[in-house]
Amino acid sequence: MHLVPRALQSAGDLQEDRKSGQRNFLDVFESAAPVTQGRQTLPDIPEWSSTEKLKNEKEALDFYLSSHPLAEHERELKRFSSHSVEQVYQASGSQEVMLGGMLTEVRFLNTKKARNGNTRYVRCKVEDFTGQMECVMWPDDLARTKDEFVDDRITLVRGSIDRTQERPVVVINRLYTLEQARLELTRGLRLRLREEGNALANIDHLARLLRRAPGACPVTLVLSDTGGRRCRLKLGEDFRVDPTKLPVDELEMLVGVGSVEFHGGSNGR
């Protein structure tokens, strides 16, 4: 891709020369020399980032080929989401929901009736692995968050389901980045330890991981034995953590994938 502009220019120049019946100096040498001579070596440039690669795949093919922008954030989005897009379509009533996904088709529009001098509102879609949900944010809320609506942004949206139209629409009142969600929505951390696993044998290692991210969030251990009995232990003040700095991947390597649970906030978990 880096060489495409130069290649197109060279091809255009060569075509013009051939049309005019001319052969430039390089053509003469290339016709007499082996194919390997006279060619430029490819420059040593860095690989595209994952984000850039996916963006270009979508632009060229209209779909993602090698992965999906949500893939690396899937587990964290699920921690704070109350519903998937599919579950919103199946839900009844006009309940409040928290959706995690990617913003697409962001469109800024103007209402005919202004409140408080604000006329601009936004329509967009939130996409997750189960589908796409039409969303809207009205002018008063948008005035506080307009810069956060960007296509392809990974986000969590809070809002209520509007069923007055043929298909449900989520009326958004707040957007969260993943960092904001970890900081503002987490009310507690729950670690599930099972007797048959290795977590109990590595309890000192677990303590060190928690102490690497001191903060205000309380931590609870839920211990389970082979007979199905459970014991809940609330850890002391020294083990409170900052959810934005917690080494979640290392914790899951120790206690098992799915055994690190953030709870509280809008999803009620």
Backbone as numpy.savetxt, mean C-alpha at the origin, in Angstrom:
# Nx Ny Nz CAx CAy CAz Cx Cy Cz
15.00 1.03 -21.73 14.17 2.24 -21.73 15.03 3.49 -21.73
16.17 3.40 -21.05 17.07 4.55 -20.98 17.58 4.92 -22.37
17.78 3.93 -23.26 18.35 4.17 -24.58 17.31 4.39 -25.67
16.02 4.23 -25.35 15.00 4.34 -26.38 15.04 5.68 -27.12
15.11 6.83 -26.43 15.14 8.10 -27.18 16.31 8.17 -28.16
17.50 7.71 -27.70 18.68 7.75 -28.56 18.51 6.80 -29.75
17.94 5.61 -29.48 17.73 4.63 -30.55 16.74 5.15 -31.58
15.69 5.79 -31.12 14.70 6.33 -32.05 15.31 7.44 -32.92
16.13 8.28 -32.29 16.78 9.35 -33.04 17.72 8.78 -34.10
18.50 7.75 -33.72 19.43 7.14 -34.67 18.69 6.48 -35.82
17.60 5.79 -35.48 16.81 5.13 -36.52 16.19 6.15 -37.46
15.72 7.26 -36.91 15.14 8.31 -37.74 16.17 8.92 -38.68
17.38 9.17 -38.13 18.45 9.74 -38.96 18.83 8.79 -40.09
18.93 7.49 -39.77 19.29 6.50 -40.77 18.24 6.41 -41.87
16.98 6.46 -41.47 15.90 6.40 -42.45 15.93 7.61 -43.40
16.20 8.77 -42.83 16.29 9.97 -43.66 17.44 9.87 -44.65
18.58 9.32 -44.19 19.73 9.17 -45.07 19.40 8.23 -46.24
18.71 7.14 -45.91 18.36 6.18 -46.96 17.37 6.77 -47.97
16.45 7.57 -47.46 15.48 8.20 -48.37 16.17 9.13 -49.36
17.21 9.80 -48.88 17.90 10.76 -49.74 19.03 10.12 -50.53
19.19 8.78 -50.38 20.20 8.06 -51.14 21.60 8.26 -50.63
21.75 8.70 -49.39 23.06 8.92 -48.82 23.43 7.80 -47.88
24.71 7.61 -47.69 25.22 6.68 -46.69 26.20 7.45 -45.83
25.91 7.48 -44.54 26.81 8.28 -43.70 28.09 7.51 -43.37
28.96 8.20 -42.72 30.29 7.65 -42.44 30.22 6.35 -41.65
29.32 6.26 -40.67 29.20 5.05 -39.85 28.68 3.88 -40.68
27.75 4.14 -41.62 27.23 3.06 -42.46 28.35 2.38 -43.23
29.29 3.17 -43.74 30.39 2.62 -44.52 31.21 1.66 -43.69
31.51 2.07 -42.44 32.30 1.21 -41.57 31.54 -0.03 -41.15
30.25 0.13 -40.89 29.46 -1.01 -40.43 29.33 -2.06 -41.54
29.27 -1.63 -42.80 29.14 -2.59 -43.89 30.41 -3.38 -44.10
31.57 -2.80 -43.72 32.85 -3.46 -43.96 33.37 -4.19 -42.73
32.86 -3.85 -41.55 33.40 -4.42 -40.31 32.48 -5.50 -39.78
33.01 -6.39 -38.91 32.16 -7.39 -38.27 31.03 -6.72 -37.50
29.94 -7.46 -37.28 28.74 -6.92 -36.65 29.03 -6.39 -35.25
29.98 -7.01 -34.59 30.24 -6.65 -33.19 30.99 -5.35 -33.06
31.55 -4.83 -34.15 32.35 -3.62 -34.05 31.48 -2.37 -34.21
31.90 -1.31 -33.58 31.25 -0.03 -33.77 29.96 0.15 -32.99
29.57 -0.84 -32.21 28.32 -0.72 -31.45 28.59 -0.18 -30.06
27.67 0.60 -29.57 27.83 1.17 -28.24 27.52 0.12 -27.18
28.27 0.16 -26.11 27.96 -0.73 -24.98 26.81 -0.12 -24.18
26.03 -0.97 -23.56 24.90 -0.50 -22.76 25.41 0.16 -21.49
24.83 1.27 -21.10 25.28 1.94 -19.87 24.90 1.14 -18.63
25.71 1.27 -17.61 25.45 0.58 -16.34 24.57 1.50 -15.49
23.27 1.26 -15.51 22.33 2.10 -14.75 21.57 1.25 -13.75
21.08 1.83 -12.66 20.40 1.04 -11.64 19.08 0.45 -12.13
18.72 -0.68 -11.56 17.44 -1.33 -11.85 16.29 -0.42 -11.43
15.17 -0.50 -12.13 13.99 0.22 -11.69 13.60 -0.22 -10.29
13.08 0.69 -9.51 12.49 0.30 -8.23 11.21 -0.49 -8.49
10.77 -1.24 -7.49 9.54 -2.02 -7.65 8.35 -1.12 -7.99
8.28 0.05 -7.35 7.17 0.97 -7.61 7.19 1.47 -9.04
8.39 1.84 -9.53 8.51 2.36 -10.89 8.20 1.27 -11.92
8.67 0.04 -11.65 8.40 -1.06 -12.57 6.89 -1.32 -12.69
6.21 -1.37 -11.55 4.77 -1.62 -11.59 4.02 -0.48 -12.27
4.45 0.75 -12.02 3.80 1.90 -12.66 3.92 1.80 -14.18
5.09 1.45 -14.67 5.30 1.36 -16.11 4.58 0.16 -16.71
4.48 -0.93 -15.96 3.70 -2.08 -16.44 2.24 -1.69 -16.64
1.70 -0.99 -15.65 0.30 -0.58 -15.74 0.08 0.38 -16.90
1.04 1.29 -17.11 0.90 2.27 -18.18 0.97 1.60 -19.55
1.84 0.60 -19.69 2.03 -0.05 -20.99 0.96 -1.11 -21.28
0.56 -1.86 -20.24 -0.30 -3.02 -20.45 -1.72 -2.85 -19.92
-1.92 -1.81 -19.10 -3.19 -1.56 -18.42 -3.47 -2.59 -17.32
-2.47 -3.33 -16.91 -2.58 -4.20 -15.73 -1.17 -4.44 -15.19
-1.10 -4.89 -13.93 0.19 -5.18 -13.31 0.61 -6.59 -13.66
1.89 -6.78 -14.01 2.36 -8.06 -14.50 3.17 -8.82 -13.46
4.20 -8.21 -12.92 5.14 -8.94 -12.05 4.67 -9.03 -10.61
3.84 -8.10 -10.17 3.34 -8.12 -8.80 2.15 -7.16 -8.73
1.86 -6.65 -7.53 0.81 -5.66 -7.34 1.28 -4.70 -6.27
1.01 -3.39 -6.43 1.48 -2.43 -5.43 1.01 -2.73 -4.01
-0.11 -3.43 -3.87 -0.64 -3.73 -2.54 0.06 -4.91 -1.87
0.80 -5.71 -2.66 1.31 -6.98 -2.15 2.16 -6.81 -0.89
3.09 -5.84 -0.90 3.99 -5.71 0.25 3.30 -5.09 1.47
2.10 -4.51 1.28 1.39 -3.88 2.40 0.15 -4.67 2.82
-0.08 -5.83 2.22 -1.34 -6.54 2.41 -1.62 -6.85 3.88
-0.63 -7.41 4.56 -0.88 -7.81 5.96 -1.18 -6.61 6.85
-0.44 -5.51 6.64 -0.66 -4.34 7.49 -2.00 -3.69 7.20
-2.40 -3.65 5.94 -3.71 -3.09 5.61 -4.82 -3.90 6.27
-4.66 -5.22 6.29 -5.68 -6.07 6.92 -5.76 -5.84 8.42
-4.63 -5.48 9.03 -4.63 -5.26 10.49 -5.57 -4.12 10.88
-5.68 -3.12 10.01 -6.45 -1.94 10.38 -7.79 -1.83 9.65
-8.03 -2.69 8.68 -9.28 -2.64 7.93 -10.39 -3.36 8.69
-11.58 -2.81 8.63 -12.74 -3.50 9.21 -13.44 -4.37 8.17
-13.31 -3.99 6.89 -13.97 -4.70 5.80 -13.04 -4.72 4.58
-13.23 -5.74 3.76 -12.69 -5.70 2.41 -13.75 -5.08 1.50
-13.40 -4.76 0.26 -14.39 -4.23 -0.67 -15.54 -5.22 -0.85
-15.20 -6.48 -0.99 -16.24 -7.50 -1.16 -17.19 -7.53 0.03
-16.66 -7.39 1.23 -17.50 -7.42 2.43 -18.40 -6.19 2.53
-17.93 -5.04 2.02 -18.77 -3.84 2.02 -19.99 -4.07 1.15
-19.81 -4.69 -0.01 -20.95 -4.97 -0.89 -21.95 -5.92 -0.22
-21.44 -6.81 0.63 -22.30 -7.79 1.29 -22.92 -7.26 2.58
-22.36 -6.17 3.13 -22.83 -5.65 4.41 -24.21 -5.02 4.25
-24.93 -4.96 5.36 -26.26 -4.35 5.36 -26.21 -3.04 6.14
-27.14 -2.13 5.84 -27.20 -0.88 6.59 -26.15 0.12 6.13
-26.05 1.20 6.90 -25.14 2.30 6.57 -24.05 2.42 7.62
-23.45 1.32 7.98 -22.45 1.29 9.05 -21.15 1.96 8.64
-20.36 2.35 9.63 -19.04 2.93 9.37 -18.06 1.80 9.06
-17.18 2.05 8.11 -16.21 1.03 7.70 -14.82 1.66 7.59
-13.83 0.79 7.65 -12.45 1.19 7.39 -11.92 0.29 6.28
-11.60 0.90 5.14 -11.11 0.16 3.97 -9.63 0.44 3.77
-8.87 -0.58 3.46 -7.46 -0.41 3.14 -7.20 -0.81 1.71
-6.48 0.02 0.97 -6.20 -0.31 -0.41 -5.47 0.79 -1.13
-5.67 0.88 -2.43 -4.99 1.84 -3.28 -6.01 2.77 -3.94
-5.72 4.07 -3.91 -6.60 5.04 -4.57 -6.41 4.98 -6.08
-7.50 4.94 -6.81 -7.45 4.97 -8.27 -8.55 5.90 -8.79
-8.39 6.33 -10.03 -9.39 7.16 -10.72 -9.82 8.37 -9.88
-8.85 9.07 -9.32 -9.14 10.26 -8.50 -9.61 11.39 -9.41
-10.79 11.95 -9.10 -11.37 13.03 -9.91 -11.87 14.13 -8.99
-11.42 15.36 -9.22 -11.87 16.52 -8.45 -12.98 17.21 -9.22
-14.10 17.45 -8.55 -15.28 18.04 -9.18 -15.80 19.20 -8.34
-16.81 19.89 -8.85 -17.40 21.02 -8.12 -18.91 20.80 -7.95
-19.39 21.09 -6.75 -20.81 20.98 -6.48 -21.52 22.25 -6.95
-22.82 22.14 -7.17 -23.61 23.31 -7.55 -23.95 24.17 -6.34
-24.07 23.50 -5.18 -24.39 24.22 -3.95 -23.18 24.23 -3.04
-22.76 25.40 -2.62 -21.58 25.53 -1.77 -21.97 25.65 -0.31
-21.20 24.99 0.54 -21.33 25.15 1.99 -20.04 25.70 2.54
-20.14 26.76 3.32 -18.95 27.38 3.90 -17.96 27.83 2.83
-18.46 28.12 1.65 -17.59 28.59 0.58 -16.83 27.50 -0.14
-17.02 26.23 0.27 -16.30 25.12 -0.37 -17.19 24.45 -1.41
-16.71 24.33 -2.62 -17.49 23.69 -3.68 -16.82 22.44 -4.22
-15.53 22.30 -3.98 -14.79 21.19 -4.58 -14.96 19.91 -3.77
-15.24 18.82 -4.45 -15.29 17.51 -3.81 -14.53 16.51 -4.67
-14.34 15.30 -4.17 -13.55 14.31 -4.90 -14.31 12.99 -5.01
-14.18 12.37 -6.15 -14.64 11.00 -6.35 -13.42 10.15 -6.70
-13.42 8.93 -6.20 -12.29 8.04 -6.46 -12.75 6.62 -6.24
-11.85 5.68 -6.44 -12.10 4.29 -6.11 -11.00 3.81 -5.18
-11.38 2.92 -4.27 -10.41 2.24 -3.42 -10.36 0.79 -3.88
-9.17 0.36 -4.26 -8.98 -0.98 -4.81 -8.23 -1.86 -3.83
-8.77 -3.05 -3.54 -8.01 -4.05 -2.79 -8.02 -5.34 -3.60
-7.62 -6.45 -2.99 -7.52 -7.70 -3.74 -8.88 -8.34 -4.02
-9.94 -7.76 -3.47 -11.27 -8.34 -3.70 -12.12 -7.52 -4.66
-11.65 -6.32 -5.03 -12.44 -5.51 -5.97 -12.20 -4.02 -5.80
-13.10 -3.23 -6.37 -13.01 -1.78 -6.31 -14.29 -1.20 -5.71
-14.15 -0.17 -4.87 -15.28 0.48 -4.24 -15.31 1.95 -4.63
-16.46 2.40 -5.14 -16.64 3.81 -5.45 -16.72 4.61 -4.15
-15.99 5.72 -4.08 -15.95 6.53 -2.87 -16.10 8.00 -3.23
-16.55 8.78 -2.24 -16.67 10.21 -2.43 -16.30 10.91 -1.12
-15.69 12.07 -1.21 -15.48 12.93 -0.04 -16.02 14.30 -0.38
-16.91 14.82 0.48 -17.58 16.08 0.23 -16.71 17.27 0.62
-17.07 18.48 0.17 -16.17 19.65 0.27 -15.62 19.95 1.65
-16.45 19.91 2.71 -15.96 20.31 4.03 -14.82 19.42 4.50
-14.94 18.10 4.27 -13.86 17.19 4.65 -12.67 17.31 3.72
-12.95 17.52 2.42 -11.86 17.60 1.46 -10.98 18.81 1.71
-11.55 19.89 2.22 -10.76 21.10 2.48 -9.60 20.82 3.42
-9.75 19.78 4.26 -8.69 19.45 5.23 -7.70 18.42 4.68
-8.07 17.69 3.62 -7.25 16.55 3.20 -7.00 16.49 1.69
-7.20 17.60 0.96 -7.18 17.55 -0.50 -5.85 17.06 -1.05
-4.74 17.35 -0.39 -3.43 16.94 -0.91 -3.17 15.45 -0.75
-4.03 14.74 -0.02 -3.81 13.32 0.22 -4.41 12.44 -0.87
-5.21 13.02 -1.76 -5.83 12.24 -2.83 -4.93 12.22 -4.05
-4.19 11.14 -4.19 -3.26 10.97 -5.30 -3.44 9.56 -5.85
-3.51 9.43 -7.16 -3.64 8.11 -7.77 -2.50 7.20 -7.34
-2.85 5.93 -7.08 -1.91 4.86 -6.73 -1.37 4.97 -5.30
-1.90 5.89 -4.50 -1.45 6.00 -3.10 -2.05 4.86 -2.27
-1.21 4.22 -1.46 -1.67 3.18 -0.54 -2.19 3.88 0.71
-3.43 3.57 1.09 -4.06 4.33 2.17 -5.14 3.52 2.86
-5.59 4.03 3.99 -6.78 3.52 4.67 -7.81 4.64 4.68
-9.05 4.32 4.36 -10.09 5.34 4.36 -11.19 4.93 5.35
-11.66 5.93 6.09 -12.76 5.70 7.03 -13.98 6.46 6.51
-15.13 5.80 6.55 -16.34 6.45 6.08 -17.56 5.59 6.33
-18.68 6.04 5.83 -19.95 5.31 6.02 -20.50 4.89 4.67
-21.25 3.80 4.67 -21.80 3.25 3.43 -23.07 4.00 3.07
-23.13 4.51 1.87 -24.32 5.19 1.35 -25.01 4.24 0.37
-26.26 3.86 0.69 -26.99 2.91 -0.16 -28.16 3.57 -0.88
-28.10 4.89 -1.04 -29.20 5.58 -1.71 -29.10 5.45 -3.23
-27.96 4.98 -3.73 -27.79 4.80 -5.16 -27.90 3.32 -5.52
-27.82 3.03 -6.81 -27.98 1.65 -7.27 -26.90 0.75 -6.69
-25.68 1.25 -6.61 -24.56 0.51 -6.02 -24.06 1.28 -4.80
-23.62 0.59 -3.76 -23.16 1.29 -2.56 -21.94 2.16 -2.83
-21.87 3.27 -2.11 -20.75 4.20 -2.19 -20.27 4.47 -0.77
-18.98 4.54 -0.57 -18.44 4.89 0.74 -18.18 6.39 0.79
-18.84 7.08 1.72 -18.63 8.51 1.91 -17.48 8.68 2.90
-16.33 9.11 2.41 -15.11 9.17 3.22 -15.11 10.43 4.08
-14.71 10.25 5.35 -14.50 11.43 6.20 -13.06 11.56 6.68
-12.22 10.51 6.42 -10.82 10.60 6.88 -9.95 9.62 6.08
-8.76 10.05 5.74 -7.74 9.19 5.14 -6.59 9.03 6.12
-5.96 7.85 6.09 -4.80 7.57 6.92 -3.69 6.97 6.07
-2.47 7.45 6.23 -1.33 6.70 5.73 -1.11 5.52 6.67
-0.29 4.56 6.26 -0.02 3.42 7.13 0.65 3.85 8.42
1.54 4.83 8.33 2.20 5.31 9.54 1.20 5.98 10.48
0.29 6.79 9.93 -0.74 7.42 10.76 -1.64 6.36 11.39
-1.96 5.32 10.65 -2.82 4.26 11.19 -2.14 3.56 12.36
-0.86 3.24 12.20 -0.15 2.58 13.30 -0.14 3.45 14.54
0.04 4.76 14.33 0.16 5.67 15.47 -1.18 5.99 16.11
-2.22 6.24 15.27 -3.48 6.76 15.78 -4.54 5.69 16.06
-4.48 4.57 15.37 -5.55 3.59 15.49 -5.23 2.43 16.43
-3.96 2.27 16.76 -3.58 1.15 17.63 -3.82 1.50 19.09
-4.61 0.68 19.76 -4.87 0.87 21.19 -4.20 -0.19 22.04
-3.72 -1.23 21.39 -3.06 -2.29 22.14 -2.42 -3.29 21.19
-1.44 -4.01 21.70 -0.78 -5.06 20.94 -1.00 -6.38 21.66
-1.42 -7.38 20.90 -1.66 -8.71 21.47 -0.72 -9.70 20.79
0.03 -10.45 21.60 0.94 -11.48 21.09 0.42 -12.84 21.52
0.21 -13.72 20.57 -0.30 -15.06 20.86 0.86 -16.06 20.88
1.05 -16.70 22.01 2.12 -17.68 22.17 1.50 -19.04 22.45
2.01 -20.07 21.80 1.50 -21.42 21.98 2.56 -22.30 22.61
2.10 -23.16 23.50 3.02 -23.99 24.26 3.86 -24.88 23.36
3.23 -25.35 22.23 3.96 -26.27 21.37 4.98 -25.57 20.48
4.96 -24.24 20.43 5.90 -23.49 19.61 7.19 -23.20 20.35
8.03 -22.37 19.71 9.33 -22.04 20.31 9.33 -20.71 21.04
8.19 -20.02 21.03 8.16 -18.67 21.60 8.49 -18.65 23.08
7.97 -19.62 23.83 8.22 -19.63 25.27 9.70 -19.83 25.58
10.37 -20.60 24.72 11.80 -20.84 24.93 12.61 -19.59 24.60
12.02 -18.67 23.85 12.73 -17.45 23.44 12.13 -16.20 24.07
11.61 -16.34 25.29 10.91 -15.23 25.92 11.83 -14.03 26.15
13.12 -14.28 26.42 14.06 -13.18 26.61 14.28 -12.41 25.31
14.33 -13.15 24.20 14.47 -12.50 22.90 13.24 -11.64 22.61
12.08 -12.15 22.96 10.83 -11.40 22.77 10.86 -10.10 23.57
11.34 -10.17 24.79 11.43 -8.98 25.63 12.35 -7.93 25.02
13.46 -8.39 24.45 14.41 -7.44 23.84 13.79 -6.75 22.63
13.03 -7.49 21.84 12.38 -6.89 20.66 11.38 -5.82 21.08
10.61 -6.08 22.13 9.63 -5.10 22.59 10.32 -3.86 23.13
11.43 -4.04 23.80 12.12 -2.90 24.40 12.85 -2.05 23.37
12.97 -2.55 22.16 13.61 -1.77 21.10 12.70 -0.66 20.59
11.40 -0.73 20.93 10.45 0.27 20.43 9.59 0.79 21.57
10.19 1.47 22.56 9.41 1.95 23.71 8.38 2.99 23.29
7.20 2.91 23.94 6.13 3.85 23.62 5.00 3.75 24.62
3.79 4.11 24.19 2.64 4.17 25.10 1.65 3.03 24.90
1.84 2.19 23.89 0.87 1.15 23.56 1.05 -0.07 24.46
0.01 -0.48 25.20 0.13 -1.64 26.10 0.21 -2.95 25.32
0.87 -3.93 25.93 1.07 -5.23 25.29 0.48 -6.33 26.17
-0.24 -7.25 25.53 -0.82 -8.39 26.22 -0.31 -9.68 25.59
0.06 -10.65 26.43 0.42 -11.98 25.95 -0.77 -12.90 26.16
-1.09 -13.69 25.15 -2.13 -14.71 25.26 -1.43 -16.05 25.10
-1.34 -16.81 26.20 -0.66 -18.10 26.19 -1.68 -19.22 26.04
-1.39 -20.16 25.14 -2.28 -21.29 24.91 -1.51 -22.58 25.11
-2.15 -23.57 25.77 -1.49 -24.87 25.92 -2.10 -25.87 24.95
-1.56 -27.08 24.96 -2.01 -28.09 24.01 -3.43 -28.55 24.28
-3.94 -28.28 25.48 -5.31 -28.67 25.81 -6.34 -27.62 25.44
-5.90 -26.51 24.85 -6.84 -25.49 24.43 -7.11 -24.43 25.49
-6.46 -24.53 26.64 -6.66 -23.52 27.68 -5.81 -22.28 27.37
-6.33 -21.12 27.77 -5.64 -19.86 27.49 -5.48 -19.02 28.74
-4.39 -18.26 28.76 -4.13 -17.34 29.87 -3.69 -16.00 29.28
-4.32 -14.93 29.76 -3.99 -13.58 29.28 -3.12 -12.88 30.33
-1.98 -12.37 29.89 -1.06 -11.68 30.78 -0.81 -10.27 30.25
-1.13 -9.27 31.04 -0.84 -7.89 30.65 0.57 -7.54 31.10
1.41 -7.16 30.15 2.80 -6.85 30.48 2.90 -5.51 31.19
3.99 -5.32 31.90 4.19 -4.11 32.68 4.49 -2.90 31.83
4.56 -1.75 32.49 4.76 -0.48 31.81 6.07 -0.46 31.01
7.08 -1.20 31.46 8.37 -1.20 30.79 8.30 -1.81 29.39
7.23 -2.54 29.11 7.11 -3.23 27.82 6.09 -2.57 26.89
5.62 -1.38 27.22 4.76 -0.65 26.28 5.58 -0.27 25.05
4.93 -0.22 23.88 5.67 -0.05 22.62 5.11 1.10 21.79
5.91 1.53 20.84 5.50 2.47 19.80 5.19 1.66 18.55
3.91 1.56 18.13 3.56 0.70 16.99 4.26 1.09 15.70
4.66 2.37 15.55 5.31 2.79 14.31 6.76 2.32 14.23
7.35 1.93 15.35 8.76 1.51 15.37 8.94 0.04 15.70
7.85 -0.65 15.95 7.93 -2.05 16.36 8.43 -2.92 15.21
9.42 -3.80 15.45 9.92 -4.70 14.39 8.96 -5.89 14.20
7.85 -5.64 13.52 6.79 -6.64 13.41 7.28 -7.92 12.73
8.07 -7.77 11.66 8.55 -8.96 10.94 9.39 -9.85 11.85
10.24 -9.24 12.66 11.07 -10.03 13.58 10.20 -10.71 14.64
9.18 -9.99 15.13 8.28 -10.60 16.11 7.56 -11.81 15.52
7.11 -11.69 14.28 6.38 -12.79 13.66 7.30 -13.98 13.39
8.56 -13.72 13.12 9.51 -14.83 12.98 9.64 -15.60 14.28
9.45 -14.89 15.39 9.62 -15.50 16.71 8.35 -16.21 17.18
7.20 -15.55 17.05 5.96 -16.11 17.60 5.05 -16.72 16.55
5.37 -16.49 15.27 4.56 -17.08 14.21 3.77 -16.03 13.45
3.63 -16.23 12.14 2.86 -15.31 11.30 1.41 -15.31 11.74
0.85 -14.13 11.91 -0.54 -14.00 12.35 -0.70 -13.95 13.86
0.40 -14.08 14.59 0.33 -14.07 16.06 0.60 -12.70 16.66
0.89 -11.70 15.82 1.07 -10.33 16.27 -0.17 -9.56 15.85
-0.97 -9.12 16.81 -2.26 -8.49 16.50 -2.35 -7.10 17.11
-2.57 -6.10 16.26 -2.90 -4.76 16.75 -4.40 -4.71 16.94
-4.85 -4.09 18.00 -6.31 -4.01 18.22 -6.68 -2.64 18.74
-8.00 -2.42 18.80 -8.53 -1.11 19.15 -8.79 -0.35 17.87
-8.90 0.97 17.96 -9.12 1.78 16.78 -10.46 1.47 16.14
-10.52 1.68 14.82 -11.79 1.65 14.12 -12.24 0.27 13.71
-11.34 -0.72 13.70 -11.79 -2.03 13.24 -12.27 -2.93 14.38
-12.14 -2.47 15.62 -12.67 -3.21 16.74 -11.93 -4.48 17.07
-10.78 -4.71 16.44 -10.04 -5.94 16.70 -9.19 -5.83 17.94
